[in-house]
Amino acid sequence: MVKRLSEEEYKITVTLSRKGLDTLDTLKEKSGFGSRGRTIEEAILSVSEIVEMSKQLFSQYTTDLQTQSTMTETTKIAILGWFIVALTKLSRFSTST
């Protein structure tokens, strides 16, 4: 269920298994986002950003392979940067202590 609260806010109802709820609560506590809703929102935005970065990177990688059968140094650096950014975004949700 989705309910509009304001121009920029929506309330949604999510059904989770016990394991999913336990994981969400652990992520909420460890990440410091303060609420389940904020944790879910940050996770969705992080995944979305990683997907968008991936599209650009793999398009560049494919172009390199089609035009010169190998990756350019720029693409290699971009891949390294992608891993750093992706790991940084995902580490905000780390459940290790």
N, C-alpha and C positions, 0 to 999 in steps of 0.2 A: 504494500500500500504506500502511495506517495501523496503527501499533503504539502501544499505550498504554504510556507509561513510568512515569507516576505518576498521581495523581488529577487533576493539572492539566497534565501534559505528554504530548504525543504525538509520535511520530516518523512523518513521512510521506516517501514517495519521490516525487520529482517528475522528470519527463522534460522536458528543454528542448532546443531547437535550439541550435546553436552561437551564433547571434545572441542568443537569449534568455539563455544562460549568460554571454556577454560583457556584456550589459546588466545582469544581476544582479550580476556582479562589480564593474562600474563603480558601480552604485548602492550596493553594500556599502562600497566604498572612500570614495565621496564623502559618504555619509550619516553615516558613523561608527558604524553599528550593530554593526560588528565581525564579523558572520558572515552567511552567506547565509540561514540559517534565520531569524535575527532580522530581517533586511531583508525577507524574504517576509512574516513575521508583521506587521511594522509597516505594510507596504503593504496587506495585507488589512484590518487594523484601520482604517487611514486611509480606504480606500474605503468600508468599512462605515459609518463615522461620517458621511462625506459623503452617502452614500445616505440614511441616516436623517434627517439635517438637511434634505435635499432634499424628502423626503416631507412633512415638517411645513410647510416653506416653501411648497411648491406647493399644498398643501391650503389654506393661509391665502390664497394668491394667488387660487385658484379661488373660494373663498368670497367674497372681496372683489368679484370680477368678477360673480358671480351676484347679490350683494345690492345693489351700487351701481354697477356697470359701470365701475369704476375702482379703482385700488389706494389703500389708506389709507397715510398717512405711516408707520404702524407697519410695514406690509408692505414699503414701500420701504427703510426702515432695516434690516429683517430681511434683505432681498435683499443689500444692501451688506455686512452682517455675514457672510452666507453666503459671499460671494466672498472676503472677507478670511480667514475661517477655512479655506475650501477651499484657497486659495493658500498659506496658511501651512503646512497639512498637506502639500500636494504639494511645497512648496519643500524639505522635508527630503530629498527624493529627487532634487534638482537635480543634474544631471551637469556643469553648467558650472563652470569654474574661476575 
